[in-house]
Amino acid sequence: MEKAVIGLSPEINESPVQSFSWRINRTHASLQVQSIDLVIAPTGSTLGSSGVTSLPWPSELHEGLKWTGNNLNIRMFIEKALKDSGSPASLAIKLLIPQTSGYVAQSNIFETRFYTCPNVAAVASFIKPGEFIRGFAATGVDDPTSKLRALLSSTIGAMRASSDETISSWSALDALENELQNRMALHFLLPDPIPRKRVGLVFCPSNTMSYELLLHLGIDLVVFDEPGHFMEDSTGPAAHLRSSFHTLDFTPDDGLVQRLYEVMQSLRLDGLVSRIEPYFPILARVSAMLGIPSASEEHLIVATNKYLFRTIIQPKVAESHTAIKCMSTCELKGRLENRDEPLHIDYPVVVKPTQGHGSWGVLKATDESSLLAAVETATQLRMGPDRESNPYPEVLIEPYIGGPEIDINIAMLDGKILFSDVADNAPTPGDLDTLGESGSLDFQERLFMYPSRLPEAEQAQAREHLRECILHMGFRSGIFHCEARIRDSTMHYALHDDSGITDLVEVGSASNREPSTFVIEINCRPPGYFGLYATTRLYGVDLWGLYVLHAVCDEARYRALSVPFASGAQHDSAVVLILPEKGGIMKSEDPIPNLRKNNPALAACIPLYRNFYKVGDVVPSPADTRSEFTSIVNMESMLGREHLLKMVEDVRRQCVPLVE
């Protein structure tokens, strides 16, 4: 351990003098950084005191992107930490220096990997995307102040340990060293230069953090959307997130492909992405015209049509039931009443649009009457870009398969799974045979729980089965958001008598059949924004970033950034979706600010939320085909799943919207 007593601000003669003590931790083969534990403590002296010198800050310090704020380099980080502490207690800071040379894959890598670390009060990266970082080499100087100066000049990231009066600063840094080994066992410094890429995004939802990530990846975003979009204004607050913005007529007619091509042909794009699935085959055709890589249009047509998907996957799920497609209730009624060859339906069945959005319009039918009503709802679903039309009226009717439902995200490369995560989808009205807010047996999700509580063997079987299905569909690489059920699972949902919480528990009597996977759908995209957020914080892997890297054919970074934390999920997490009980005028304010005031402990467990309606807005009825969630809330608990689910119930009670 070494020590220096110095002042930090040579320009201020009466600035406080700090005692700097540091130790160099051993290197780890799995890490590309080495850490320096630094403890800063006040001495009570000022810089004008006899014999006290100031720290000659290096003229060149590693710096992050300019727009990231007031932790641009290590000097700013330390000065801010001293200001924020506001107390005479010591500060514990872990400096991160490179032990290998390489090019930066992602410039906010330390923030991404330490977002939820309970031992960290602040974290910052001092690097730029694509920047070449040279591995640290000892200078051989003996003077402590010069040694400290050399270490600070090589620092590419830093973390301030959370203050805890029960342990020493050094003990806090020891705990943080263990977290470093858990969270940073990935290669973010790559051996080869990283060329700058440009990606085109067709339809751009207001998911700001996803676009900030592209800045940290050094990928230029080119947006294609409607006039009046929040990205359009070149001087607006979001202008820094995109390279350029372009409007065009998005009417889904025969001329759309040509219109897209004409707008894009001079923009030097390396790849195209979208969050709107019906556009995937269209963008594949445009990509072929532009000469940029893309998945096959033929494969994407199957992947984005639930009926075609079922006909392709049907043999792989060993189902004897046949999927049925129809265009209207009139057509279906005619087939049911056909005297020569009446259509036979084995109830219960699931009715869904062949091209839909989430689980909107997905209903359970238990008899002919409810079947016809469900088909009418599905055909009326407004899934066009304007949410006022339905250019995709086809409906799929397929058997209802019971068992716990899961969502699985898969990052695949050359047929191998690089990363996956599994979440539990809580039972819906369609599973419980109770009418939902829509007045139907719908399958609209209300709650996702991360990580899954199902046995690892069942999760592994589902992952492998989905991998085989993805290959069978014609894909070998990419990001896939999958939904499935575990038939004959060893677990089911039940009420816990001791806690009053409904969750997965072991089935009382074992089934004679082995658990198997029924695939509901495989989407060639990452999960929604809130699911993305949950997965990133749980595992340190941002699937949106991987999705874009795959689109621009950056295989090296796609592989490097798909490595999760060594110890897996770091906490329990939930995505809570709030539906209105009826339609009308929104009367209640955004509930979360009030929650922060009245229940700060509960509010502290909410890292992200979005309220979609303000007072006076018209809220569609849950039975309306334009219905939306009133709010979505991400929640986290370090105290276990039972604690998480109790908080979920608390939030639900306080987030019920008043609609009249």
C-alpha positions as CSV (number, residue, x, y, z in Angstrom):
1,M,0.0,0.0,0.0
2,E,1.2,3.5,-0.8
3,K,0.2,6.9,0.4
4,A,0.4,10.6,-0.6
5,V,-0.9,13.7,1.2
6,I,-1.8,16.2,-1.5
7,G,-4.2,19.0,-2.5
8,L,-6.4,18.4,-5.6
9,S,-6.9,22.0,-6.8
10,P,-3.6,23.8,-7.3
11,E,-5.5,26.9,-8.5
12,I,-7.1,27.3,-5.1
13,N,-4.6,28.0,-2.3
14,E,-7.0,27.2,0.5
15,S,-8.4,24.0,-1.0
16,P,-8.6,21.0,1.4
17,V,-5.7,18.6,1.5
18,Q,-6.6,14.9,1.2
19,S,-4.7,11.8,2.1
20,F,-4.6,9.4,-0.8
21,S,-3.9,5.7,0.0
22,W,-3.9,3.1,-2.7
23,R,-3.1,-0.5,-3.4
24,I,-2.7,-2.4,-6.7
25,N,-4.8,-5.5,-6.8
26,R,-3.6,-8.7,-8.6
27,T,-4.5,-9.3,-12.2
28,H,-7.1,-11.9,-13.3
29,A,-6.8,-13.9,-16.4
30,S,-10.5,-13.5,-17.2
31,L,-10.4,-9.7,-17.0
32,Q,-9.0,-7.0,-19.3
33,V,-8.8,-4.5,-16.5
34,Q,-6.8,-4.4,-13.3
35,S,-8.2,-2.5,-10.4
36,I,-6.5,0.0,-8.0
37,D,-8.2,0.6,-4.7
38,L,-8.0,4.2,-3.7
39,V,-9.1,5.6,-0.3
40,I,-9.3,9.4,0.0
41,A,-9.6,10.8,3.5
42,P,-9.5,14.5,4.7
43,T,-6.5,15.7,6.7
44,G,-7.9,18.9,8.1
45,S,-5.2,20.9,6.4
46,T,-5.4,23.2,3.4
47,L,-3.1,23.6,0.4
48,G,-1.4,26.6,1.8
49,S,-0.1,24.6,4.8
50,S,3.6,24.2,5.1
51,G,5.1,21.2,3.2
52,V,1.9,20.3,1.4
53,T,2.0,20.0,-2.4
54,S,-0.8,19.9,-5.0
55,L,-1.4,17.0,-7.4
56,P,-0.1,17.9,-10.8
57,W,-3.0,16.4,-12.8
58,P,-1.9,14.8,-16.1
59,S,-2.5,17.0,-19.1
60,E,-4.1,14.1,-20.9
61,L,-6.7,11.9,-19.2
62,H,-8.9,9.2,-20.7
63,E,-12.3,10.8,-21.4
64,G,-15.8,9.5,-22.3
65,L,-18.2,10.9,-24.8
66,K,-18.9,14.7,-24.3
67,W,-22.7,14.4,-23.9
68,T,-22.5,12.0,-21.0
69,G,-22.3,14.7,-18.3
70,N,-20.0,15.6,-15.4
71,N,-18.1,12.4,-15.1
72,L,-16.1,12.9,-18.2
73,N,-12.7,11.8,-16.8
74,I,-11.2,10.6,-13.5
75,R,-10.5,14.1,-12.3
76,M,-14.1,15.1,-12.7
77,F,-15.2,11.8,-11.1
78,I,-13.1,12.3,-8.0
79,E,-14.0,16.0,-7.6
80,K,-17.7,15.2,-7.9
81,A,-17.4,12.3,-5.5
82,L,-15.8,14.6,-2.9
83,K,-18.5,17.2,-3.4
84,D,-21.3,14.7,-3.3
85,S,-20.1,13.0,-0.1
86,G,-20.5,16.2,1.9
87,S,-19.0,14.6,5.0
88,P,-15.5,14.2,6.6
89,A,-15.7,10.4,6.0
90,S,-13.3,8.8,3.6
91,L,-14.2,7.9,0.0
92,A,-13.5,4.4,-1.4
93,I,-12.9,4.4,-5.2
94,K,-11.8,1.6,-7.5
95,L,-9.8,2.8,-10.4
96,L,-9.9,0.6,-13.5
97,I,-6.8,0.5,-15.7
98,P,-6.3,-1.6,-18.9
99,Q,-4.0,-4.6,-18.6
100,T,-4.3,-5.4,-22.3
101,S,-4.4,-3.2,-25.4
102,G,-7.3,-3.1,-27.7
103,Y,-10.2,-1.2,-29.4
104,V,-13.2,-0.2,-27.3
105,A,-16.3,-2.2,-28.2
106,Q,-18.7,-0.2,-26.1
107,S,-17.9,3.1,-24.3
108,N,-20.3,2.8,-21.4
109,I,-19.4,-0.8,-20.7
110,F,-18.7,-0.2,-16.9
111,E,-22.1,1.5,-16.4
112,T,-23.9,-1.3,-18.3
113,R,-22.3,-4.0,-16.2
114,F,-22.6,-2.3,-12.8
115,Y,-26.1,-0.6,-13.1
116,T,-27.6,-2.7,-10.3
117,C,-24.5,-3.5,-8.2
118,P,-25.5,-2.8,-4.6
119,N,-21.9,-2.1,-3.6
120,V,-21.6,0.8,-6.1
121,A,-22.7,4.4,-5.4
122,A,-21.4,5.7,-8.8
123,V,-19.7,4.3,-11.9
124,A,-18.3,5.9,-15.0
125,S,-16.4,4.9,-18.1
126,F,-13.7,7.2,-19.6
127,I,-13.4,5.8,-23.1
128,K,-14.9,6.3,-26.5
129,P,-16.3,3.7,-28.9
130,G,-13.6,2.4,-31.3
131,E,-10.8,4.2,-29.4
132,F,-7.5,2.3,-29.1
133,I,-6.5,1.8,-25.5
134,R,-3.0,0.9,-24.6
135,G,-2.4,-1.5,-21.8
136,F,-0.9,0.0,-18.6
137,A,2.9,-0.3,-18.1
138,A,4.5,0.6,-14.8
139,T,6.7,3.7,-15.0
140,G,9.3,2.7,-12.6
141,V,9.2,6.0,-10.6
142,D,9.6,5.9,-6.8
143,D,7.8,9.1,-5.8
144,P,4.3,8.3,-4.5
145,T,2.7,11.4,-6.1
146,S,4.2,10.5,-9.5
147,K,3.0,6.9,-9.1
148,L,-0.5,8.1,-8.4
149,R,-0.4,10.5,-11.3
150,A,0.6,7.7,-13.6
151,L,-2.2,5.5,-12.4
152,L,-4.8,8.3,-12.8
153,S,-3.5,9.0,-16.4
154,S,-4.2,5.4,-17.3
155,T,-7.6,5.1,-15.6
156,I,-10.4,4.2,-18.1
157,G,-13.2,3.7,-15.6
158,A,-14.0,4.2,-11.9
159,M,-16.5,3.1,-9.3
160,R,-17.2,4.7,-5.9
161,A,-18.1,2.1,-3.3
162,S,-21.3,2.6,-1.4
163,S,-20.7,4.1,2.1
164,D,-21.4,1.7,5.0
165,E,-20.4,2.7,8.5
166,T,-20.3,-0.9,9.5
167,I,-17.3,-1.8,7.3
168,S,-14.1,-0.1,6.4
169,S,-13.4,1.5,3.1
170,W,-10.9,-1.3,2.3
171,S,-13.5,-4.0,3.1
172,A,-16.0,-2.2,0.8
173,L,-13.4,-2.3,-2.0
174,D,-12.7,-5.9,-1.4
175,A,-16.4,-6.7,-1.9
176,L,-16.3,-4.6,-5.1
177,E,-13.3,-6.6,-6.3
178,N,-15.4,-9.8,-6.2
179,E,-18.1,-8.0,-8.2
180,L,-15.5,-6.9,-10.7
181,Q,-14.6,-10.6,-11.4
182,N,-18.3,-11.5,-11.7
183,R,-19.3,-8.6,-14.0
184,M,-16.3,-7.8,-16.2
185,A,-15.3,-11.3,-17.4
186,L,-15.8,-10.3,-21.0
187,H,-13.6,-8.9,-23.8
188,F,-14.6,-5.3,-24.4
189,L,-11.1,-4.4,-25.8
190,L,-10.9,-6.0,-29.2
191,P,-7.7,-6.7,-31.2
192,D,-8.8,-5.2,-34.5
193,P,-10.0,-1.7,-35.4
194,I,-13.7,-1.2,-35.3
195,P,-15.1,0.5,-38.4
196,R,-17.9,3.0,-37.8
197,K,-21.3,1.7,-39.1
198,R,-24.7,3.2,-40.1
199,V,-28.0,1.6,-39.3
200,G,-31.4,2.5,-40.6
201,L,-34.3,2.3,-38.2
202,V,-37.8,2.2,-39.7
203,F,-40.3,3.5,-37.2
204,C,-38.6,4.8,-34.1
205,P,-40.4,4.5,-30.7
206,S,-39.4,6.9,-27.9
207,N,-37.0,4.5,-26.3
208,T,-34.2,7.0,-25.6
209,M,-31.8,4.7,-23.8
210,S,-31.7,2.3,-26.7
211,Y,-30.5,5.1,-29.0
212,E,-28.0,6.3,-26.5
213,L,-26.5,2.9,-26.5
214,L,-25.9,3.2,-30.3
215,L,-23.8,6.3,-29.5
216,H,-21.7,4.2,-27.1
217,L,-21.3,1.6,-29.8
218,G,-20.2,4.2,-32.4
219,I,-23.1,3.3,-34.7
220,D,-24.8,6.2,-36.6
221,L,-28.6,6.0,-36.4
222,V,-30.6,7.0,-39.5
223,V,-34.3,7.3,-38.7
224,F,-37.3,6.8,-41.1
225,D,-40.6,7.8,-39.6
226,E,-43.7,10.0,-39.9
227,P,-43.5,13.9,-40.0
228,G,-43.7,15.4,-36.5
229,H,-41.7,12.7,-34.9
230,F,-39.6,13.6,-31.8
231,M,-36.4,12.8,-33.8
232,E,-37.3,15.1,-36.7
233,D,-36.1,18.5,-35.4
234,S,-32.4,18.8,-36.2
235,T,-32.1,21.3,-33.3
236,G,-34.3,19.4,-30.8
237,P,-33.3,17.7,-27.6
238,A,-33.1,14.3,-29.4
239,A,-31.1,15.4,-32.4
240,H,-27.8,14.1,-31.0
241,L,-29.2,10.6,-31.0
242,R,-29.5,10.3,-34.8
243,S,-27.4,11.1,-37.8
244,S,-30.3,12.1,-40.0
245,F,-34.1,11.8,-40.2
246,H,-36.2,11.0,-43.2
247,T,-40.0,10.9,-43.9
248,L,-41.9,9.1,-46.6
249,D,-45.3,7.6,-47.3
250,F,-45.5,4.4,-45.3
251,T,-48.8,3.2,-46.8
252,P,-48.4,-0.7,-47.0
253,D,-49.1,-0.9,-50.7
254,D,-47.2,-2.3,-53.7
255,G,-45.1,0.9,-53.9
256,L,-43.7,0.9,-50.4
257,V,-40.6,-1.1,-51.2
258,Q,-39.6,1.3,-54.0
259,R,-40.3,4.4,-51.9
260,L,-38.1,3.0,-49.1
261,Y,-35.3,2.2,-51.6
262,E,-35.4,5.6,-53.2
263,V,-35.0,7.4,-49.8
264,M,-32.3,5.0,-48.6
265,Q,-30.1,4.4,-51.7
266,S,-27.8,7.4,-51.1
267,L,-27.5,7.1,-47.3
268,R,-24.6,4.5,-47.2
269,L,-26.5,2.2,-44.7
270,D,-24.8,-1.0,-43.4
271,G,-28.1,-2.5,-42.1
272,L,-31.8,-2.0,-41.6
273,V,-33.8,-2.7,-38.4
274,S,-37.4,-2.1,-37.2
275,R,-39.6,-2.9,-34.2
276,I,-42.6,-3.4,-36.5
277,E,-42.7,-7.1,-37.5
278,P,-44.9,-6.8,-40.6
279,Y,-42.1,-4.6,-42.1
280,F,-39.4,-7.3,-41.7
281,P,-40.0,-9.0,-45.1
282,I,-40.3,-5.6,-46.7
283,L,-37.0,-4.4,-45.3
284,A,-35.3,-7.7,-46.4
285,R,-36.4,-6.9,-49.9
286,V,-35.1,-3.3,-49.7
287,S,-31.8,-4.6,-48.2
288,A,-31.4,-6.9,-51.2
289,M,-31.9,-3.9,-53.5
290,L,-29.4,-1.8,-51.5
291,G,-26.9,-4.7,-51.5
292,I,-26.7,-4.9,-47.7
293,P,-26.9,-8.1,-45.7
294,S,-30.3,-9.3,-44.3
295,A,-32.1,-12.4,-43.4
296,S,-34.0,-14.0,-46.2
297,E,-37.4,-12.4,-47.2
298,E,-38.9,-15.8,-47.5
299,H,-37.9,-16.8,-44.0
300,L,-39.1,-13.6,-42.5
301,I,-42.5,-14.0,-44.2
302,V,-42.9,-17.2,-42.4
303,A,-41.5,-15.8,-39.1
304,T,-43.9,-12.9,-39.1
305,N,-47.1,-14.8,-40.0
306,K,-48.4,-17.0,-37.2
307,Y,-50.2,-19.4,-39.5
308,L,-47.3,-20.0,-41.8
309,F,-45.0,-20.3,-38.7
310,R,-47.3,-23.0,-37.2
311,T,-47.4,-25.0,-40.5
312,I,-43.6,-25.0,-40.5
313,I,-43.1,-25.7,-36.8
314,Q,-46.0,-28.1,-36.5
315,P,-44.0,-31.3,-37.2
316,K,-41.4,-30.2,-34.7
317,V,-43.8,-29.9,-31.8
318,A,-45.4,-33.4,-32.5
319,E,-48.9,-32.0,-32.4
320,S,-51.8,-34.0,-34.0
321,H,-54.1,-30.9,-34.1
322,T,-54.2,-28.9,-37.2
323,A,-53.9,-25.1,-37.4
324,I,-56.9,-23.4,-39.1
325,K,-56.8,-20.1,-40.9
326,C,-59.8,-17.9,-41.8
327,M,-60.5,-14.3,-42.9
328,S,-63.8,-13.5,-41.2
329,T,-66.6,-14.8,-39.0
330,C,-68.7,-15.2,-42.1
331,E,-66.2,-17.5,-43.7
332,L,-65.7,-19.5,-40.4
333,K,-69.5,-19.8,-39.8
334,G,-69.9,-21.2,-43.4
335,R,-67.2,-23.8,-42.8
336,L,-68.7,-24.8,-39.5
337,E,-72.1,-25.3,-41.1
338,N,-70.9,-26.9,-44.2
339,R,-73.2,-29.9,-44.7
340,D,-70.8,-32.0,-46.8
341,E,-67.6,-31.5,-44.8
342,P,-68.2,-29.4,-41.6
343,L,-65.2,-28.0,-39.9
344,H,-64.5,-29.8,-36.6
345,I,-63.0,-27.9,-33.7
346,D,-61.6,-29.5,-30.6
347,Y,-62.1,-27.0,-27.8
348,P,-60.6,-25.1,-26.1
349,V,-58.7,-23.2,-28.8
350,V,-56.7,-20.0,-29.1
351,V,-57.7,-17.4,-31.6
352,K,-55.1,-14.8,-32.8
353,P,-54.3,-12.5,-35.7
354,T,-51.8,-14.0,-38.0
355,Q,-49.9,-10.7,-37.8
356,G,-50.4,-9.0,-34.6
357,H,-48.8,-6.9,-31.9
358,G,-48.0,-8.5,-28.6
359,S,-51.0,-10.4,-27.3
360,W,-53.6,-7.9,-28.4
361,G,-56.6,-9.8,-29.9
362,V,-55.4,-13.2,-28.7
363,L,-58.4,-14.9,-27.1
364,K,-59.5,-18.3,-25.8
365,A,-62.6,-19.9,-27.1
366,T,-64.4,-22.8,-25.4
367,D,-67.4,-23.2,-27.7
368,E,-68.7,-22.1,-31.1
369,S,-70.3,-18.9,-29.8
370,S,-67.1,-17.7,-28.1
371,L,-65.1,-18.8,-31.1
372,L,-67.1,-16.6,-33.5
373,A,-66.8,-13.7,-31.1
374,A,-63.1,-14.2,-30.8
375,V,-62.6,-14.3,-34.6
376,E,-64.6,-11.1,-34.9
377,T,-62.4,-9.4,-32.4
378,A,-59.2,-10.6,-34.1
379,T,-60.2,-9.5,-37.5
380,Q,-61.1,-6.0,-36.2
381,L,-57.8,-5.5,-34.5
382,R,-56.2,-2.3,-35.8
383,M,-52.6,-3.3,-36.6
384,G,-51.7,-0.8,-39.3
385,P,-48.9,1.8,-38.8
386,D,-51.6,4.3,-38.1
387,R,-53.4,2.0,-35.6
388,E,-56.6,2.9,-37.4
389,S,-56.7,0.1,-40.0
390,N,-56.0,-3.6,-40.3
391,P,-54.2,-4.6,-43.5
392,Y,-53.6,-8.1,-42.0
393,P,-57.1,-9.6,-41.3
394,E,-56.2,-13.3,-41.4
395,V,-56.9,-15.2,-38.2
396,L,-55.2,-18.4,-36.8
397,I,-57.2,-20.9,-34.7
398,E,-55.0,-23.5,-32.9
399,P,-55.3,-25.8,-29.9
400,Y,-54.9,-24.3,-26.4
401,I,-52.0,-26.0,-24.7
402,G,-51.7,-25.7,-20.9
403,G,-48.6,-25.4,-18.7
404,P,-46.5,-22.5,-17.4
405,E,-45.8,-19.9,-20.1
406,I,-42.3,-18.6,-20.5
407,D,-40.5,-15.9,-22.6
408,I,-37.0,-16.9,-23.8
409,N,-34.6,-14.5,-25.5
410,I,-31.9,-16.1,-27.5
411,A,-28.7,-14.5,-29.1
412,M,-27.5,-17.0,-31.7
413,L,-24.4,-17.1,-33.9
414,D,-23.8,-19.8,-36.5
415,G,-26.4,-22.1,-34.9
416,K,-25.0,-21.8,-31.4
417,I,-26.6,-20.0,-28.5
418,L,-24.3,-17.3,-27.1
419,F,-26.8,-15.9,-24.6
420,S,-30.3,-16.7,-23.4
421,D,-32.6,-15.7,-20.6
422,V,-35.9,-17.2,-19.4
423,A,-38.8,-15.3,-17.8
424,D,-42.0,-16.5,-16.3
425,N,-45.2,-15.1,-17.8
426,A,-47.8,-15.1,-15.0
427,P,-51.2,-16.7,-15.7
428,T,-53.6,-14.7,-17.8
429,P,-57.4,-14.7,-17.8
430,G,-57.2,-17.2,-20.7
431,D,-55.2,-19.6,-18.5
432,L,-57.4,-19.0,-15.4
433,D,-60.7,-19.2,-17.3
434,T,-61.8,-15.9,-15.7
435,L,-62.9,-12.9,-17.7
436,G,-60.2,-10.2,-18.0
437,E,-60.7,-6.4,-18.2
438,S,-61.7,-6.9,-21.8
439,G,-64.6,-9.1,-20.8
440,S,-63.0,-12.1,-22.6
441,L,-60.7,-14.9,-21.9
442,D,-57.7,-13.0,-23.2
443,F,-54.0,-13.8,-23.0
444,Q,-52.8,-10.2,-22.5
445,E,-49.8,-10.2,-20.2
446,R,-50.0,-8.5,-16.9
447,L,-46.7,-9.7,-15.3
448,F,-43.3,-11.1,-16.3
449,M,-41.0,-12.4,-13.6
450,Y,-37.2,-12.7,-14.1
451,P,-35.4,-15.1,-13.8
452,S,-37.7,-18.1,-14.3
453,R,-38.4,-20.3,-11.4
454,L,-38.9,-23.4,-13.5
455,P,-36.3,-26.3,-13.0
456,E,-33.1,-25.7,-15.0
457,A,-33.7,-29.0,-16.8
458,E,-37.0,-27.7,-18.2
459,Q,-35.5,-24.4,-19.1
460,A,-32.6,-26.2,-20.9
461,Q,-35.0,-28.4,-22.8
462,A,-36.9,-25.4,-23.9
463,R,-33.8,-23.5,-25.0
464,E,-32.6,-26.5,-27.1
465,H,-36.0,-27.1,-28.6
466,L,-36.3,-23.4,-29.6
467,R,-32.8,-23.5,-31.1
468,E,-33.8,-26.4,-33.3
469,C,-37.0,-24.6,-34.3
470,I,-35.0,-21.5,-35.2
471,L,-32.7,-23.6,-37.4
472,H,-35.7,-25.3,-39.0
473,M,-37.1,-21.9,-39.9
474,G,-33.9,-21.1,-41.8
475,F,-32.1,-18.8,-39.4
476,R,-28.6,-19.5,-38.0
477,S,-27.8,-16.2,-36.4
478,G,-29.7,-13.3,-34.8
479,I,-31.7,-12.2,-31.8
480,F,-35.0,-14.1,-31.2
481,H,-37.7,-13.3,-28.7
482,C,-39.6,-16.6,-28.1
483,E,-42.8,-17.6,-26.3
484,A,-43.5,-21.1,-25.2
485,R,-45.3,-23.3,-22.7
486,I,-43.9,-26.3,-20.7
487,R,-46.4,-29.1,-21.1
488,D,-46.4,-31.6,-18.2
489,S,-44.1,-29.3,-16.2
490,T,-43.2,-30.4,-12.7
491,M,-44.4,-27.0,-11.5
492,H,-47.7,-25.0,-11.7
493,Y,-49.1,-21.8,-10.4
494,A,-50.8,-21.9,-7.0
495,L,-51.6,-19.6,-4.1
496,H,-49.0,-19.7,-1.3
497,D,-51.0,-20.1,1.9
498,D,-48.3,-18.4,4.0
499,S,-47.7,-15.3,1.8
500,G,-50.9,-15.0,-0.1
501,I,-48.8,-14.8,-3.3
502,T,-49.6,-16.8,-6.4
503,D,-46.4,-18.3,-7.9
504,L,-45.0,-21.5,-9.3
505,V,-44.9,-24.4,-6.9
506,E,-44.1,-28.1,-7.4
507,V,-47.0,-30.2,-8.7
508,G,-48.3,-32.5,-6.0
509,S,-48.5,-35.7,-8.1
510,A,-45.9,-36.4,-10.7
511,S,-47.0,-36.8,-14.3
512,N,-46.2,-40.0,-16.3
513,R,-45.1,-37.8,-19.2
514,E,-41.8,-36.0,-19.5
515,P,-42.0,-32.2,-19.7
516,S,-41.9,-30.9,-23.2
517,T,-42.0,-27.5,-25.0
518,F,-44.9,-26.2,-27.0
519,V,-43.7,-23.2,-29.1
520,I,-46.1,-20.3,-29.2
521,E,-44.1,-18.0,-31.4
522,I,-40.6,-17.1,-32.4
523,N,-40.0,-13.4,-33.1
524,C,-36.9,-12.3,-35.1
525,R,-36.3,-9.3,-32.8
526,P,-35.4,-8.4,-29.2
527,P,-38.1,-8.1,-26.5
528,G,-40.0,-4.9,-25.9
529,Y,-38.3,-1.9,-24.2
530,F,-39.1,-2.9,-20.7
531,G,-38.1,-6.5,-21.1
532,L,-34.9,-5.3,-22.7
533,Y,-34.2,-3.1,-19.7
534,A,-34.9,-6.0,-17.2
535,T,-32.6,-8.4,-19.1
536,T,-29.8,-5.9,-19.4
537,R,-29.8,-5.1,-15.7
538,L,-30.1,-8.8,-14.7
539,Y,-27.4,-10.2,-16.9
540,G,-25.3,-7.2,-18.3
541,V,-26.3,-8.1,-21.9
542,D,-28.2,-5.5,-24.0
543,L,-30.1,-7.5,-26.6
544,W,-31.0,-4.3,-28.5
545,G,-27.3,-3.6,-29.0
546,L,-26.7,-7.1,-30.2
547,Y,-29.7,-6.8,-32.6
548,V,-28.2,-3.8,-34.2
549,L,-24.6,-5.2,-34.2
550,H,-26.0,-8.3,-36.0
551,A,-27.8,-6.1,-38.5
552,V,-24.6,-4.3,-39.5
553,C,-22.6,-7.6,-39.5
554,D,-20.3,-6.7,-36.6
555,E,-19.7,-10.3,-35.5
556,A,-16.7,-9.5,-33.3
557,R,-18.7,-7.2,-31.0
558,Y,-21.8,-9.3,-31.3
559,R,-19.9,-12.2,-29.8
560,A,-17.9,-10.1,-27.3
561,L,-20.9,-8.3,-25.8
562,S,-23.1,-11.4,-25.5
563,V,-21.3,-12.6,-22.4
564,P,-23.5,-12.5,-19.2
565,F,-22.3,-12.1,-15.7
566,A,-20.4,-15.1,-14.4
567,S,-22.9,-15.8,-11.6
568,G,-26.0,-15.3,-13.8
569,A,-29.0,-13.2,-12.7
570,Q,-28.1,-10.7,-10.0
571,H,-31.5,-10.1,-8.5
572,D,-35.3,-10.8,-9.0
573,S,-37.1,-8.5,-11.5
574,A,-40.6,-8.0,-12.8
575,V,-42.3,-6.1,-15.6
576,V,-45.8,-5.0,-14.4
577,L,-48.3,-4.1,-17.0
578,I,-51.4,-2.0,-15.9
579,L,-54.6,-2.2,-17.9
580,P,-57.6,0.1,-17.4
581,E,-60.7,-1.5,-15.9
582,K,-62.9,0.4,-18.3
583,G,-62.8,3.1,-21.0
584,G,-63.5,6.8,-20.5
585,I,-61.6,10.0,-19.5
586,M,-58.4,9.7,-17.4
587,K,-59.0,11.5,-14.1
588,S,-56.0,10.4,-12.1
589,E,-52.5,11.9,-12.2
590,D,-49.3,9.9,-12.9
591,P,-49.2,7.6,-9.8
592,I,-45.4,7.2,-9.5
593,P,-44.4,10.8,-8.3
594,N,-46.9,10.4,-5.5
595,L,-45.6,7.0,-4.7
596,R,-42.1,8.4,-4.4
597,K,-43.3,10.9,-1.9
598,N,-45.4,8.6,0.3
599,N,-43.5,5.3,0.0
600,P,-39.9,6.0,-1.0
601,A,-38.8,2.5,-0.1
602,L,-41.2,1.0,-2.6
603,A,-40.4,3.7,-5.2
604,A,-36.7,2.9,-4.9
605,C,-37.4,-0.6,-6.3
606,I,-38.8,1.0,-9.5
607,P,-35.8,1.7,-11.8
608,L,-38.0,2.4,-14.9
609,Y,-41.7,3.1,-15.6
610,R,-43.8,4.8,-18.2
611,N,-47.2,6.4,-17.8
612,F,-49.1,6.5,-21.1
613,Y,-52.0,8.8,-20.2
614,K,-52.4,12.2,-18.6
615,V,-55.4,13.8,-17.0
616,G,-58.1,14.5,-19.6
617,D,-56.9,11.9,-22.1
618,V,-59.5,9.5,-23.6
619,V,-58.7,5.9,-22.5
620,P,-60.0,3.2,-24.8
621,S,-62.1,0.4,-23.3
622,P,-60.2,-2.8,-22.6
623,A,-62.6,-4.4,-25.0
624,D,-61.7,-2.0,-27.7
625,T,-59.3,-3.2,-30.4
626,R,-57.2,0.0,-29.8
627,S,-56.8,-0.6,-26.1
628,E,-53.4,0.1,-24.5
629,F,-51.7,-0.3,-21.1
630,T,-52.1,2.8,-18.9
631,S,-48.6,2.2,-17.5
632,I,-45.7,-0.2,-17.4
633,V,-43.5,-0.6,-14.4
634,N,-40.1,-2.3,-14.0
635,M,-39.4,-3.5,-10.5
636,E,-36.4,-5.1,-8.8
637,S,-35.7,-6.8,-5.5
638,M,-32.5,-8.0,-3.9
639,L,-34.5,-9.8,-1.2
640,G,-36.0,-12.6,-3.3
641,R,-39.0,-13.4,-5.5
642,E,-41.5,-13.5,-2.7
643,H,-40.5,-10.0,-1.7
644,L,-40.7,-8.9,-5.3
645,L,-44.2,-10.2,-5.8
646,K,-45.5,-8.6,-2.6
647,M,-44.1,-5.3,-4.0
648,V,-45.8,-5.9,-7.3
649,E,-49.2,-6.2,-5.5
650,D,-48.5,-3.0,-3.6
651,V,-47.7,-1.2,-6.9
652,R,-50.8,-2.6,-8.6
653,R,-53.0,-1.2,-5.8
654,Q,-51.4,2.2,-6.0
655,C,-51.4,2.4,-9.8
656,V,-55.0,1.6,-10.5
657,P,-56.0,4.4,-12.9
658,L,-59.2,6.4,-12.2
659,V,-61.1,6.4,-15.5
660,E,-64.7,7.8,-15.7
